[in-house]
Amino acid sequence: MKIIKRNGSEMEFDKRKIFSAISRANQQVEARDRITDAEIQQITDLVTDTCSHLDRAPSVEEVQDMVEHQLMAHGAFGLSKCYITYRYTRALVRQSNTTDDKILALIECENEEAKQENANKNPVINSTQRDYMAGEVSKDLSERLLLPEDIVHAHNEGIIHFHDMDYYAQHMHNCDLVNLEDMLQNGTVITGTLIEKPHSFSTACNIATQIIAQVASNQYGGQSISLAHLAPFVEVSRQKIRREIESECSDYGLQVDASTIAKMVERQLRTEIKRGVQTIQYQVVTLLTTNGQAPFVTVFMYLNEARNEREKEDLAMVIEEVLTQRCQGVKNEQGVWVTPAFPKLIYVLEEDNMEEGSKYWELTKLAARCTAKRMVPDYISEKIMKQLKGGDVYTCMGCRSFLTPDRFTDAGIGNIAHAGNYDPGKHKYYGRFNQGVVTVNLVDIGLSAGGDMDAFWRIFDERMELCHRALRCRHDRLLGTPSDVAPILWQYGALARLQKGEPIDKLLYNGYSTISLGYAGLWECVKALNGKKLTEPEGEALGLEIMKKLNEYTAKWKKAENIDYSIYGTPLESTTYRFAKCLQKRFGVIPGITDKGYITNSYHVHVTEPINAFQKIELESRFQALSPGGAISYVEVPNLTDNLDAVLEVMRFIYDHILYAELNTKSDYCQVCGYDGEIQIKEDDGKLVWECPHCGNRDQSKMNVARRTCGYIGSQFWNQGRTQEIKERVLHL
C-alpha cells in the first residue's frame, strides 16, 4: 500500500509511523490523559484498515484526519488536542514556503499527483516540468494574494473547484473558436512576421498548424478550427495546378483535351490535399507548446458550412482525407500504427449524409469506420443543435464548452472585434471565447442537507452565490488586459484585431464571450437526497429540477451584469479524484455515494449502471439540453470494427435525439510483446496498475493506451480515481 506525501511524491505506507506519531504526542500530555500502547496499536490498526479499503493511495493529511477521528472516538480528548496542536504548528511552518517541496519533487519526477494530473502531459519532459513549476507559483500567489480567503478555502475543501488556478495569476482565458478564415484570407502576424494569404491548400494547412501552436501557447484551454475555412484553398490549388499543367503541355507542344487535363488536375489535387492534411495531423501530434503538451485542438467537419455546392464537394474531399488518415493512425516509436490523442475530430450529422443513398452517405460510413477503430470523430446533430441554439450550428471550444447563441449581432453592437471577415447579416461564432470555469460540487450540497430538501435549497443558494463571486474573480482578472499580452489572439485575428495597447474589456460583455458555471456529481447528489437514481422517474425529476435551478441563477446573473454566464457539464479529470477524497473526509464512506475514488461527471449516468446505448442517449439528452454552456454524452461500446451497422445505428439515434455525443472504444498496444488488444487494469497492493494480458508488462513507458478521459482522448495515463472509473465502466452495447 502506498501513501501520498505533501509534496505529491509517493512512498510505501508504514503503519509504524502512525504508532510513533501517536506515541510521541502521548508523551506530551498529562498522565491522566494518556492512553495505553495497546490502545495506540488498536487506533493504528483501525486507521491502516480504513486506508486499505480506499482502493487508492491516501494522502498524509487524510491519514492524520483519521487518527484525530479515532482519538476522539476513544475519548482521548487531551491527547487529541495535543495531536491537533502539533499538526497546526507544523502547518504554520509549511506555510512560510508553500512551493519549494512540490517544485523539487516535480523536478525529480517524484510528484505522483503531477504525474497523473493531466492525461495528455508527460511530467518527465522539461517543458512540462517548467509549466508545472510555473503553475505551482501561480497557485501559491492566487491562494495567498489574489483570491478571497473563503473561495480558496471552498476550493481546498472540495466544495467548489476554481479551475486552472495554475494559470490564474496571468491574464489568460480558457478556450476559443479560432477565426481561421480571417487569418488565412486576410493575413496574420506570427512572432513579428507577416503571413499573407496562402496560394495553395498545403500552404494553408501549414500556416494553420503554426496558428494552432501559437494560440495554444497563449491560453490554457482547448481551441477549435473548422475545415470549412481551409476548403476554399482547394480551389486555389486546383487553379494553380491547372495553370501549371497547361503551361507544361504548351512548353512541350502537347495537345491534351480538356477532360484529360481535368483528370490530371484532380489527381494532383488529391495528392495536394493528402499532403496538407498530413501536415495538420503530424504537426499537431508532434508539436509541444509552452504548456508542455500537444495543442488541445478540435477539428470541425460540417458540410453545410461551405458557401456553395462546389466548395461543399471540396470540403467533403478534405474531410474524407482527414478521416482516412486518422483511421490509419500514427506510428509509435516502434513503427506500429496507434491512436493519437489529437486533434479531436467532430463530424456533423446532417440531412444529406445520414441516409443510405444520400450524397455524402459514404463519407458518414467512413466516419463510422474511423470511430470504431480510433474513437473519433464525435458527432453533433445538425437537427437537434438548430432546435437548441436558435437555428445555428457551430462547434464547441475544445472538448465540450459551447458558446451561447450570438446575441450581439442582432442587437446592433456590430464588429467589436474588428474581424476582417465580419458579415453584418450573419451570426458570429469564430473569434469568440470562454473566460473561465468554476465548478460546484453538487454531491457536497446533497450530503450537507442530510435528506432535508429545504436545507438543500438553502445550501444550494449559498453555494451559488459563492460560485458567482468566484466567477466574478475570473471575469475581473481579465478586465483591463491589454491586447499586447497575446498579439496572435487579440491583435492578429485569432480572436480579434484590436489596436496595440487596447484593452480586451468590450469582448467580455454583450455575449461575445461566455463564462461557465460548472457542475459535477448530479447522480450522487440526487441519490443522497432521495435515494433514487437518475434512471428512475423520481431521480430524473429531481435531477432536472436541480439543472433548471442552475440555469435560473446564470440567467439572473446574465441579466444583471450583461455577462454571458452559462451552465457547463464539467469534464472532471484530476478533480473527480480530489472531490471524492474531500467528500470521504467530510462525510465518510457512504455506499453508492462516496465509496469510489471518483464522482460522476456532470449529469452522466453512473459508469457502473446497466443501461443500453439508446436508453442512455435518450435520458441524457434531456439533461444535456439544460447544459447550454457545454456537455457531451457517450456510450461505451466493445470492438465494433467488424460491426459498422451497429455504429451507424447509434449515429442515427444521435442525429434524432441529442446534440453532441461520442462512442467510447479501446485502442491499446503493448510495446514489449506486440499485443494490440485491450490493456487491462489490475489491483496490486491497493493500487491500480495497467497490465498487458498477454505478457504481463506493467511498464507504462512501454505501452500505448488511449482512453476517452472526459470528452477527449487521454494517452499519458490517469490518477487512481480516474483509473478506477475507467476500470468500472460497463458496456452499453
C-alpha positions in Angstrom: 0.0 0.0 0.0 1.2 3.5 -0.9 0.8 6.9 0.7 1.0 10.3 -1.0 3.2 12.8 0.8 2.5 16.6 1.0 4.9 17.3 -1.9 3.0 14.8 -4.1 5.6 12.1 -4.0 4.6 8.5 -3.3 6.1 6.2 -0.8 5.3 2.9 1.0 2.6 3.1 3.7 4.3 2.3 7.0 1.8 2.0 9.9 4.7 2.2 12.4 4.9 5.9 11.7 1.3 6.2 12.8 2.1 4.4 16.1 5.2 6.5 16.5 3.4 9.8 16.0 0.6 9.0 18.5 3.2 7.7 21.0 5.2 11.0 20.8 2.0 13.0 21.3 1.1 10.7 24.1 4.3 11.5 26.0 3.5 15.3 25.8 0.2 15.2 27.7 -0.5 14.8 31.4 -0.5 11.2 32.8 -4.3 11.2 33.3 -4.8 12.0 29.5 -2.5 9.2 28.2 -3.7 6.0 26.6 -2.0 2.6 26.7 0.2 1.2 24.0 -2.5 -1.4 23.3 -4.9 1.4 22.6 -2.4 3.2 20.3 -1.9 -0.1 18.4 -5.7 -0.5 18.1 -6.0 3.0 16.7 -3.1 2.3 14.3 -4.7 -0.9 13.1 -8.1 0.8 12.6 -6.6 3.6 10.5 -4.5 1.2 8.5 -7.5 -1.0 7.8 -9.5 2.1 6.7 -6.8 3.1 4.3 -6.5 -0.4 2.8 -10.2 -0.2 1.8 -9.9 3.1 -0.1 -8.8 1.4 -3.3 -6.3 4.2 -3.7 -3.3 5.7 -2.0 -4.4 8.1 0.8 -2.6 11.4 1.5 -0.7 12.2 4.7 -3.4 14.7 5.6 -6.2 12.1 5.2 -4.3 9.7 7.5 -3.8 12.4 10.1 -7.6 13.2 9.9 -8.3 9.5 10.5 -6.0 9.5 13.6 -7.8 12.5 15.0 -11.2 10.9 14.5 -10.1 7.7 16.2 -8.5 9.6 19.2 -11.8 11.4 19.7 -13.8 8.1 19.3 -11.6 6.6 22.1 -12.3 9.5 24.4 -8.7 10.6 24.4 -9.6 14.3 24.2 -6.5 15.7 25.8 -4.3 13.6 23.5 -6.3 14.6 20.5 -5.9 18.3 21.4 -2.1 17.8 21.6 -2.0 16.0 18.3 -4.1 18.7 16.6 -1.9 21.5 18.1 1.2 19.8 16.7 -0.4 19.5 13.3 -1.4 23.2 13.3 2.1 24.2 14.4 3.7 22.2 11.5 1.2 23.6 9.1 2.3 27.2 10.0 5.9 26.3 9.4 5.0 24.8 6.0 3.0 28.0 5.1 6.2 30.0 5.2 7.1 28.5 1.9 4.3 26.6 0.1 6.0 25.7 -3.2 9.6 24.6 -2.7 8.9 20.9 -1.8 6.4 20.5 -4.6 8.7 22.1 -7.2 11.6 20.0 -6.1 9.5 16.8 -6.3 8.4 17.8 -9.8 12.0 18.2 -11.0 13.0 14.9 -9.6 9.9 13.2 -11.1 8.7 12.1 -7.6 5.4 14.0 -7.6 2.8 11.3 -8.2 -0.1 13.9 -8.3 1.6 15.8 -11.1 2.3 12.6 -13.0 -1.4 11.8 -13.1 -2.8 15.3 -13.2 -3.3 15.5 -17.0 -3.7 12.5 -19.2 -2.0 14.3 -22.1 1.0 15.7 -20.3 4.3 13.8 -19.8 5.7 15.2 -16.5 9.2 13.8 -17.2 9.7 16.3 -20.1 11.5 19.5 -19.2 8.9 21.7 -20.9 6.1 20.1 -19.0 8.0 20.4 -15.7 8.6 24.1 -16.4 4.9 24.6 -17.0 4.0 22.7 -13.7 6.7 24.7 -11.8 5.1 28.0 -13.0 1.7 26.6 -12.1 2.8 25.9 -8.5 4.0 29.5 -8.2 0.7 30.8 -9.8 -1.4 28.7 -7.4 0.6 29.9 -4.5 0.2 33.6 -5.5 -3.5 33.0 -6.2 -4.2 31.4 -2.9 -2.2 33.8 -0.8 -2.8 37.1 -2.6 -5.2 37.2 -5.5 -8.3 35.3 -4.4 -10.6 35.9 -1.4 -9.9 33.6 1.5 -13.3 31.9 1.6 -13.1 31.0 -2.1 -9.7 29.5 -1.6 -11.0 27.6 1.5 -14.0 26.3 -0.5 -11.7 25.2 -3.3 -9.3 23.4 -1.0 -12.2 21.6 0.8 -13.7 20.4 -2.5 -16.9 22.4 -2.1 -16.1 24.2 -5.4 -13.3 23.8 -7.9 -11.7 27.0 -9.1 -10.4 25.7 -12.4 -6.9 26.3 -13.8 -5.6 28.2 -10.8 -2.2 27.4 -12.1 -2.8 30.0 -14.8 -4.9 32.5 -12.8 -2.0 34.8 -11.9 -1.6 35.7 -15.6 -4.3 37.4 -17.6 -5.3 34.3 -19.6 -8.6 32.9 -20.7 -9.9 29.3 -21.1 -10.8 28.2 -24.7 -11.9 29.6 -28.0 -13.1 29.2 -31.6 -10.2 30.4 -33.8 -11.2 32.7 -36.6 -9.0 30.8 -39.0 -10.9 32.1 -42.0 -10.0 35.7 -41.2 -6.3 34.9 -40.6 -5.9 32.9 -43.8 -7.9 35.2 -46.1 -6.7 38.5 -44.7 -3.3 37.6 -43.3 -1.9 37.5 -39.8 1.4 38.0 -37.9 3.3 35.3 -36.1 6.2 36.3 -33.9 6.6 39.5 -35.7 6.5 38.0 -39.2 3.7 39.0 -41.7 1.9 35.9 -43.0 -0.1 36.7 -46.1 -2.9 34.8 -47.8 -1.6 31.4 -48.9 -1.5 30.4 -52.5 -2.2 26.7 -52.1 -4.1 24.3 -49.9 -1.0 22.7 -48.4 0.5 26.1 -47.5 -2.8 27.0 -45.8 -2.6 23.8 -43.8 1.0 24.6 -42.8 0.0 28.1 -41.7 -3.0 26.7 -39.8 -0.7 24.5 -37.7 1.5 27.4 -36.8 -1.5 29.4 -35.7 -2.7 26.4 -33.6 0.6 26.3 -31.8 0.7 30.0 -31.2 -2.9 30.1 -29.9 -2.2 27.1 -27.6 0.7 28.8 -26.0 -1.4 31.9 -25.2 -4.4 30.3 -23.4 -4.9 27.3 -21.3 -7.9 25.5 -22.7 -8.9 23.9 -25.9 -9.3 25.5 -29.3 -11.3 24.6 -32.4 -10.8 25.2 -36.1 -13.1 24.5 -39.0 -12.1 22.6 -42.1 -14.6 24.9 -43.9 -12.0 27.6 -43.5 -9.4 25.5 -45.4 -11.8 24.3 -48.1 -11.6 27.5 -50.3 -7.9 26.8 -50.8 -8.7 23.6 -52.6 -10.0 25.7 -55.5 -6.9 27.9 -55.2 -4.7 24.8 -55.6 -6.9 23.5 -58.4 -6.5 26.6 -60.5 -2.8 26.7 -59.7 -2.3 23.1 -60.7 -4.3 23.6 -63.9 -2.2 26.6 -64.9 1.0 24.5 -64.3 -0.3 21.5 -66.3 -1.5 23.7 -69.2 1.8 25.6 -69.2 3.8 22.4 -69.2 1.7 20.9 -72.1 2.3 24.1 -74.0 6.0 24.1 -73.4 6.2 20.6 -74.8 3.8 21.2 -77.7 1.3 18.6 -76.4 -2.3 18.7 -77.4 -4.3 17.4 -74.5 -8.1 17.6 -74.4 -9.9 19.4 -71.6 -11.3 16.2 -69.9 -7.8 14.7 -69.7 -6.4 17.9 -68.2 -9.3 17.9 -65.7 -8.4 14.3 -64.6 -4.8 15.2 -64.3 -5.6 18.3 -62.2 -7.9 16.3 -59.8 -5.3 13.6 -59.4 -2.6 16.1 -58.4 -5.1 17.9 -56.3 -5.8 14.8 -54.3 -2.1 14.5 -53.7 -2.0 18.1 -52.5 -4.9 17.5 -50.1 -3.3 14.4 -48.7 -0.1 16.3 -48.1 -1.9 19.2 -46.4 -3.9 17.0 -44.1 -0.8 15.0 -43.2 0.8 18.3 -42.2 -2.1 19.1 -39.8 -2.1 15.5 -38.3 1.6 15.2 -37.8 2.3 18.8 -36.8 -0.4 18.7 -34.1 0.8 15.4 -32.7 4.5 16.3 -32.7 4.2 20.0 -31.6 4.9 20.8 -27.9 3.5 24.1 -26.8 4.8 26.2 -23.9 2.4 24.3 -21.5 4.2 21.1 -22.2 1.6 19.2 -24.3 0.4 18.8 -27.8 -2.1 21.6 -28.7 -5.5 20.7 -27.4 -7.2 21.3 -30.8 -10.6 20.2 -32.2 -11.2 20.0 -36.0 -14.8 20.7 -37.0 -16.2 19.0 -40.1 -19.6 20.5 -41.2 -20.5 20.1 -44.8 -23.3 22.8 -44.7 -20.7 25.3 -43.5 -19.4 25.6 -47.1 -20.5 28.7 -49.1 -21.6 26.9 -52.3 -22.0 23.4 -53.7 -18.6 23.3 -55.3 -16.9 24.3 -52.1 -19.0 21.7 -50.3 -17.7 19.0 -52.6 -14.1 20.2 -52.0 -14.8 20.3 -48.2 -16.0 16.7 -48.5 -12.7 15.7 -50.1 -10.8 17.3 -47.3 -13.0 15.6 -44.7 -12.5 12.2 -46.4 -8.8 12.6 -46.3 -8.8 13.6 -42.6 -10.9 10.6 -41.7 -8.8 8.2 -43.9 -5.5 9.3 -42.3 -7.0 9.3 -38.8 -8.4 5.8 -39.3 -4.9 4.7 -40.2 -3.5 6.4 -37.0 0.1 7.5 -36.4 3.2 5.3 -35.9 4.6 4.9 -32.4 8.4 4.7 -31.7 8.3 1.1 -32.8 6.7 1.9 -36.1 3.3 0.5 -35.2 0.1 2.4 -36.0 -1.6 3.6 -32.9 -4.4 6.0 -31.9 -3.3 9.6 -31.3 -5.0 11.9 -28.8 -5.2 14.9 -31.0 -6.6 16.5 -33.0 -10.0 15.8 -31.7 -12.5 15.4 -34.6 -16.2 16.4 -34.7 -18.4 15.3 -37.6 -21.8 16.9 -38.1 -24.7 14.6 -38.9 -27.0 16.3 -41.4 -29.8 15.6 -43.8 -27.6 14.8 -46.8 -25.2 12.4 -45.0 -27.5 10.5 -42.7 -29.5 8.2 -45.1 -28.2 5.4 -47.3 -28.2 6.7 -50.8 -27.8 10.4 -49.8 -25.0 12.3 -51.5 -22.5 12.1 -48.6 -23.5 8.7 -47.1 -20.2 7.1 -48.0 -18.5 9.9 -46.0 -20.6 9.0 -43.0 -19.7 5.3 -43.3 -16.0 6.3 -43.3 -16.6 8.3 -40.2 -18.2 5.2 -38.6 -15.2 3.1 -39.5 -12.9 5.7 -38.0 -14.9 5.9 -34.8 -14.8 2.1 -34.4 -11.1 2.0 -34.8 -9.8 5.3 -33.4 -12.6 6.6 -31.1 -13.1 9.7 -33.3 -14.9 11.6 -34.7 -17.5 12.6 -32.2 -20.9 13.6 -33.5 -23.0 16.8 -33.5 -26.6 16.5 -34.7 -27.4 19.5 -37.0 -31.1 18.9 -36.4 -31.0 18.9 -32.6 -28.5 21.8 -32.5 -30.7 24.0 -34.6 -33.5 23.4 -32.1 -31.4 24.2 -29.1 -29.2 27.0 -30.4 -31.6 29.3 -32.2 -31.1 27.8 -35.7 -27.3 28.0 -35.6 -24.8 25.1 -35.9 -21.2 25.6 -34.7 -18.5 23.7 -33.0 -17.6 23.6 -29.3 -14.4 25.1 -27.9 -12.1 22.2 -27.1 -13.9 19.1 -25.9 -17.4 20.4 -24.9 -17.6 24.1 -24.0 -20.2 25.7 -26.2 -20.7 29.4 -26.8 -24.1 31.0 -26.2 -26.1 31.8 -29.3 -25.0 35.1 -30.9 -27.0 38.0 -29.5 -24.7 41.0 -30.1 -25.1 40.8 -33.9 -28.9 41.1 -33.7 -28.6 43.8 -31.0 -26.7 46.0 -33.5 -23.5 46.1 -31.4 -21.5 45.2 -34.6 -18.0 44.2 -35.3 -16.5 44.9 -31.9 -13.6 42.6 -32.6 -12.8 44.3 -35.9 -12.7 41.0 -37.6 -11.7 41.1 -41.3 -14.4 38.7 -42.3 -17.3 40.2 -40.3 -20.7 39.8 -42.1 -23.4 42.1 -40.6 -26.1 39.7 -41.8 -24.6 36.6 -40.3 -24.3 35.4 -36.7 -20.7 35.3 -35.5 -19.0 32.4 -33.6 -15.4 32.2 -34.7 -13.2 34.6 -32.8 -15.3 34.1 -29.6 -14.0 32.6 -26.4 -14.7 31.4 -22.8 -13.4 33.4 -19.8 -13.1 30.5 -17.4 -14.9 28.0 -15.2 -15.8 27.4 -11.6 -17.5 24.1 -10.7 -19.8 23.4 -7.8 -19.7 20.0 -6.1 -23.3 19.0 -6.1 -22.6 15.9 -4.0 -21.4 18.0 -1.2 -24.6 20.0 -1.2 -26.7 16.9 -1.2 -24.9 15.3 1.7 -24.7 18.5 3.7 -28.5 18.7 3.5 -28.9 15.3 5.2 -32.0 14.5 3.1 -33.9 17.7 4.0 -34.9 19.4 0.8 -35.5 22.8 2.4 -31.9 22.6 3.8 -30.7 21.5 0.3 -32.1 24.5 -1.4 -30.9 26.9 1.3 -27.3 25.5 1.0 -27.7 25.4 -2.8 -28.5 29.2 -2.8 -25.4 29.8 -0.6 -23.1 27.8 -2.9 -24.5 29.6 -6.0 -23.5 33.0 -4.6 -20.1 31.6 -3.7 -19.7 30.4 -7.3 -20.9 33.7 -8.6 -18.3 35.6 -6.6 -15.6 33.1 -7.8 -16.7 33.6 -11.4 -16.5 37.3 -11.0 -12.9 36.9 -9.8 -12.2 35.2 -13.1 -14.0 37.9 -15.1 -12.4 40.8 -13.2 -8.9 39.3 -13.6 -9.4 39.7 -17.4 -10.7 43.2 -17.2 -8.0 45.7 -18.3 -6.0 43.1 -20.1 -4.1 44.8 -22.9 -4.1 43.2 -26.3 -0.3 43.1 -26.2 -0.2 40.1 -23.8 -1.2 37.8 -26.7 -0.9 39.5 -30.1 -1.8 36.4 -32.0 -5.2 36.3 -30.1 -6.1 39.9 -29.7 -4.3 41.8 -32.5 -3.8 39.4 -35.4 -7.1 37.8 -35.9 -7.4 34.6 -33.9 -10.0 36.3 -31.7 -9.8 39.9 -32.6 -7.9 42.7 -34.4 -7.6 45.2 -31.6 -5.1 48.0 -31.5 -1.8 47.7 -29.6 -2.4 48.7 -26.0 -6.2 48.4 -26.4 -7.8 46.5 -23.5 -10.0 43.5 -24.3 -12.8 44.6 -22.0 -15.5 45.1 -24.6 -15.1 41.4 -25.6 -16.1 40.3 -22.1 -19.7 41.7 -22.3 -22.7 41.6 -24.6 -22.4 37.8 -25.2 -19.2 38.0 -27.2 -17.6 35.6 -24.7 -19.0 33.2 -22.1 -18.1 32.3 -18.5 -19.1 28.9 -17.2 -20.7 27.7 -14.0 -19.7 24.0 -14.0 -21.4 21.2 -12.0 -20.4 17.7 -11.1 -21.9 14.7 -9.4 -25.6 15.1 -10.2 -26.0 11.3 -10.0 -24.7 11.1 -6.4 -26.4 14.3 -5.3 -29.8 13.0 -6.3 -29.1 9.7 -4.6 -28.0 11.4 -1.4 -31.3 13.4 -1.4 -34.0 10.9 -2.2 -32.2 7.5 -2.6 -33.1 7.4 -6.3 -31.1 7.1 -9.5 -31.3 9.4 -12.4 -32.6 6.4 -14.3 -35.6 6.2 -12.1 -38.6 8.7 -12.5 -38.2 10.3 -9.1 -34.5 10.7 -9.5 -34.8 12.1 -13.1 -37.4 14.6 -12.0 -35.2 15.9 -9.1 -32.1 15.9 -11.3 -33.9 18.0 -13.9 -35.2 20.4 -11.2 -31.7 21.0 -10.0 -30.5 21.6 -13.6 -33.3 24.1 -14.1 -32.4 25.9 -10.9 -28.7 26.2 -12.1 -30.0 27.8 -15.3 -32.2 30.2 -13.3 -29.1 31.5 -11.5 -27.0 32.0 -14.6 -29.9 33.8 -16.3 -30.3 36.1 -13.3 -26.6 37.0 -13.3 -26.5 37.5 -17.1 -29.4 39.9 -16.9 -28.0 41.9 -14.1 -24.4 42.1 -15.5 -24.6 41.7 -19.3 -22.1 38.8 -19.0 -23.0 35.5 -20.6 -22.9 33.1 -17.7 -23.7 29.6 -18.9 -24.2 26.1 -17.4 -21.3 23.7 -18.2 -21.1 20.0 -17.7 -17.7 19.9 -16.2 -15.3 17.2 -17.7 -13.6 16.4 -14.4 -10.2 14.6 -14.8 -8.0 15.1 -11.8 -10.7 17.0 -10.0 -13.0 13.9 -9.8 -10.4 12.2 -7.6 -9.9 15.3 -5.4 -13.7 15.8 -5.0 -14.0 12.2 -4.0 -11.3 12.4 -1.4 -12.8 15.6 0.1 -16.2 14.0 0.3 -14.8 11.0 2.1 -13.0 13.3 4.5 -16.2 15.3 5.2 -18.8 12.6 5.2 -17.1 9.3 5.5 -17.6 6.3 3.1 -21.3 6.1 2.1 -22.3 3.2 -0.2 -23.3 4.3 -3.6 -22.3 7.9 -3.0 -18.7 8.4 -1.6 -17.4 4.8 -1.8 -15.5 5.4 -5.1 -12.3 7.2 -5.9 -14.3 9.4 -8.2 -17.6 11.2 -8.6 -19.7 11.2 -11.8 -19.1 13.8 -14.4 -21.8 16.4 -14.9 -25.3 14.8 -15.5 -23.9 11.4 -16.7 -25.5 8.1 -15.8 -23.1 6.4 -13.4 -20.4 4.3 -15.2 -21.5 1.1 -13.4 -25.2 1.5 -14.2 -26.5 -1.2 -16.6 -28.3 0.7 -19.4 -28.3 0.3 -23.2 -26.9 2.9 -25.5 -30.2 4.1 -26.8 -31.8 4.5 -23.4 -28.7 6.3 -22.1 -28.7 8.8 -25.0 -32.4 9.4 -24.8 -32.3 10.0 -21.0 -29.1 12.2 -21.1 -30.5 14.3 -23.9 -33.0 15.9 -21.5 -30.2 16.9 -19.2 -27.8 18.0 -22.0 -30.5 20.4 -23.2 -30.2 22.1 -19.8 -26.4 22.4 -20.0 -26.2 25.0 -22.8 -22.6 26.1 -21.9 -21.3 22.6 -22.9 -21.8 18.9 -22.3 -21.2 15.7 -24.1 -22.8 12.2 -23.7 -21.1 8.9 -24.5 -21.8 5.3 -24.9 -19.3 2.6 -24.0 -19.0 0.0 -26.8 -17.0 -3.1 -27.5 -14.8 -3.5 -30.5 -17.1 -2.7 -33.4 -14.6 -2.6 -36.3 -16.4 -5.6 -37.8 -19.9 -4.3 -37.0 -20.2 -0.9 -38.6 -24.0 -1.4 -38.9 -24.2 -1.1 -35.1 -22.1 2.1 -35.1 -24.3 3.6 -37.8 -27.4 2.7 -35.9 -26.1 4.6 -32.8 -25.2 7.5 -35.1 -28.7 7.7 -36.5 -30.1 7.7 -32.9 -27.7 10.6 -32.0 -28.9 12.5 -35.0 -32.6 12.2 -33.9 -32.2 12.6 -30.2 -29.1 14.5 -28.9 -26.9 17.5 -29.7 -23.5 16.1 -29.0 -22.3 12.5 -28.3 -19.5 10.1 -28.8 -18.7 6.4 -28.8 -16.0 5.1 -26.5 -13.9 2.1 -27.6 -10.4 0.9 -26.7 -7.2 1.2 -28.6 -4.1 -0.1 -27.0 -0.7 -1.6 -27.9 2.0 -3.4 -25.8 5.5 -2.5 -27.0 7.0 -5.5 -25.2 5.1 -8.3 -26.9 3.2 -6.6 -29.7 -0.3 -7.3 -28.2 -2.8 -4.9 -29.8 -5.9 -5.7 -27.7 -7.2 -4.1 -24.5 -4.6 -3.3 -21.9 -6.2 -4.2 -18.6 -6.4 -2.6 -15.2 -5.3 -4.7 -12.2 -5.1 -4.1 -8.5 -1.8 -4.5 -6.8 -1.3 -3.9 -3.1 -4.1 -1.3 -3.0 -3.0 0.5 -6.2 -4.5 0.2 -9.7 -1.9 -0.6 -12.4 -2.1 -1.2 -16.2 -1.0 -4.6 -17.4 -0.7 -6.4 -20.7 -2.8 -9.5 -20.5 -0.5 -11.3 -22.9 2.9 -10.8 -21.4 2.2 -9.1 -18.0 4.1 -5.9 -18.9 3.3 -3.1 -16.4 5.8 -0.5 -17.6 3.6 2.4 -18.7 6.5 3.7 -20.8 6.4 0.6 -22.9 2.7 0.6 -23.8 0.3 2.8 -25.8 -3.0 3.2 -24.1 -5.7 5.5 -25.4 -9.0 6.0 -23.4 -11.7 8.6 -23.5 -11.0 10.6 -20.4 -13.8 13.1 -20.2 -14.7 14.2 -23.7 -11.2 13.9 -25.2 -8.8 11.1 -25.6 -6.0 10.7 -23.0 -2.8 8.9 -23.6 -0.5 9.6 -20.7 -2.4 7.6 -18.0 -4.6 8.8 -15.2 -4.8 9.3 -11.4 -6.1 6.5 -9.3 -9.7 7.9 -9.1 -10.0 8.3 -12.9 -8.3 4.9 -13.4 -10.9 3.3 -11.1 -13.7 5.0 -13.1 -12.3 3.7 -16.4 -12.0 0.2 -14.9 -15.6 0.1 -13.7 -17.2 1.3 -17.0 -19.9 -1.1 -18.3 -20.7 -1.6 -21.9 -23.9 0.0 -23.3 -24.0 -2.2 -26.5 
